[in-house]
């Protein structure tokens, strides 16, 4: 018994898909896509080819959903990277937990103003009791830099 392929919501559909097409000596056609590494469909009749192409879109949507949620696509774990083959893709690693955002500017680039506020290297002004200034002060102390000096430092 065959089941119909699920149809994703229109906003989640993939509209363009790069497909690699190979022809076997016996006349069958193999389809694969770099967006869903590890997946391949084979067909030799128009119906089989159509089903393979529809499955390619579905598998690419699943792979995209997995990547967006920080998981490795299950078929991707079974494939290896092929150096020099653009369609084989690169090695993918599973991301665990939230990604830390690196500090945009080093703490020594911040300057305390005459009125007690702090100016960031981007030009924004922060009150002395703000959470951002508390982080900058803690980072300055950790680096052995002076904390309560006015003006710019270099």
C-alpha positions as CSV (number, residue, x, y, z in Angstrom):
1,X,0.0,0.0,0.0
2,X,1.3,3.4,-0.9
3,X,0.7,6.6,1.1
4,X,0.5,10.1,-0.4
5,X,3.5,12.3,0.3
6,X,2.7,15.0,3.0
7,X,2.2,18.5,1.6
8,X,3.9,21.2,3.6
9,X,2.3,24.6,4.3
10,X,3.0,27.0,1.4
11,X,5.3,29.2,3.5
12,X,7.5,26.1,4.3
13,X,7.7,24.8,0.7
14,X,11.0,24.8,-1.1
15,X,10.5,26.5,-4.4
16,X,13.9,25.9,-6.1
17,X,16.0,22.7,-5.7
18,X,19.3,21.9,-7.3
19,X,19.1,18.3,-8.5
20,X,21.8,16.1,-9.8
21,X,20.6,13.7,-12.5
22,X,22.5,10.6,-13.5
23,X,21.6,7.9,-16.1
24,X,22.4,4.3,-15.4
25,X,23.4,2.0,-18.3
26,X,20.0,0.1,-18.0
27,X,18.1,3.4,-18.7
28,X,17.0,4.2,-15.1
29,X,17.6,7.8,-13.9
30,X,19.0,8.6,-10.4
31,X,18.2,11.9,-8.7
32,X,20.1,13.4,-5.8
33,X,20.3,16.8,-4.2
34,X,22.9,18.6,-2.1
35,X,20.2,20.0,0.1
36,X,19.4,16.5,1.3
37,X,22.7,14.6,1.2
38,X,22.2,10.9,1.5
39,X,18.9,10.9,-0.3
40,X,18.5,9.5,-3.8
41,X,15.5,8.6,-5.9
42,X,15.5,6.3,-8.9
43,X,12.9,6.0,-11.7
44,X,12.5,4.8,-15.3
45,X,8.9,5.7,-16.0
46,X,7.3,9.2,-15.9
47,X,5.3,8.3,-12.7
48,X,8.5,7.0,-10.9
49,X,10.4,10.1,-12.0
50,X,7.6,12.4,-10.7
51,X,7.5,10.6,-7.4
52,X,11.3,10.8,-7.0
53,X,11.2,14.6,-7.7
54,X,8.4,15.2,-5.3
55,X,10.3,13.1,-2.7
56,X,13.4,15.3,-3.3
57,X,11.4,18.4,-2.3
58,X,10.1,16.7,0.8
59,X,13.5,15.4,1.9
60,X,15.1,18.9,1.3
61,X,12.3,20.4,3.4
62,X,13.1,17.9,6.2
63,X,16.8,18.6,5.9
64,X,16.2,22.3,6.1
65,X,13.9,22.0,9.1
66,X,16.6,19.9,10.9
67,X,19.3,22.4,10.2
68,X,17.1,25.3,11.3
69,X,16.5,23.5,14.7
70,X,20.2,22.6,15.3
71,X,19.9,18.9,14.4
72,X,21.8,16.9,11.8
73,X,19.6,15.5,9.1
74,X,19.5,11.7,9.6
75,X,20.4,10.8,6.0
76,X,23.3,13.3,6.2
77,X,25.0,11.3,9.0
78,X,25.3,8.3,6.7
79,X,27.2,10.2,4.0
80,X,30.8,11.2,3.8
81,X,32.3,14.4,2.4
82,X,33.8,14.1,-1.0
83,X,36.6,16.6,-1.5
84,X,36.2,18.6,-4.7
85,X,32.5,17.6,-5.2
86,X,30.3,20.6,-4.7
87,X,27.2,18.5,-4.5
88,X,28.6,16.3,-1.8
89,X,28.5,19.1,0.7
90,X,30.8,19.7,3.6
91,X,31.1,18.1,7.0
92,X,28.2,19.1,9.3
93,X,28.4,19.0,13.1
94,X,25.6,18.9,15.5
95,X,25.2,22.1,17.5
96,X,24.4,21.6,21.1
97,X,22.7,24.3,23.1
98,X,22.5,28.0,22.4
99,X,25.5,29.6,20.6
100,X,27.3,32.2,22.6
101,X,27.5,35.6,21.0
102,X,31.0,36.9,21.1
103,X,31.6,40.4,22.5
104,X,31.4,43.0,19.8
105,X,34.1,45.2,21.3
106,X,37.0,44.5,23.7
107,X,36.5,46.1,27.2
108,X,39.5,48.3,26.8
109,X,37.8,50.1,23.9
110,X,35.0,51.4,26.2
111,X,35.5,54.8,27.8
112,X,34.0,56.3,31.0
113,X,32.7,59.8,30.4
114,X,33.0,62.8,32.8
115,X,29.3,62.4,33.9
116,X,29.8,58.8,34.9
117,X,28.2,57.2,31.9
118,X,30.1,54.8,29.6
119,X,30.5,55.2,25.8
120,X,30.8,52.0,23.8
121,X,33.1,51.9,20.7
122,X,30.0,52.0,18.6
123,X,29.1,55.4,20.1
124,X,26.2,54.3,22.3
125,X,26.0,55.7,25.9
126,X,25.2,53.5,28.8
127,X,24.3,54.5,32.4
128,X,26.8,53.4,35.1
129,X,24.3,51.1,36.7
130,X,23.3,49.2,33.5
131,X,23.9,45.5,33.0
132,X,26.2,46.2,30.0
133,X,28.5,48.4,32.0
134,X,28.6,45.8,34.8
135,X,29.9,43.3,32.2
136,X,32.4,45.7,30.8
137,X,33.7,46.6,34.3
138,X,34.0,42.9,35.2
139,X,35.9,42.2,32.0
140,X,38.2,45.2,32.6
141,X,38.9,43.9,36.1
142,X,39.6,40.5,34.8
143,X,42.2,41.9,32.3
144,X,43.8,44.1,35.0
145,X,42.6,47.4,33.4
146,X,41.6,50.5,35.4
147,X,37.9,50.8,35.9
148,X,37.1,54.3,37.1
149,X,39.1,56.4,34.6
150,X,37.6,59.2,32.5
151,X,38.3,59.7,28.8
152,X,39.5,57.3,26.2
153,X,42.1,54.8,26.8
154,X,44.2,53.0,24.3
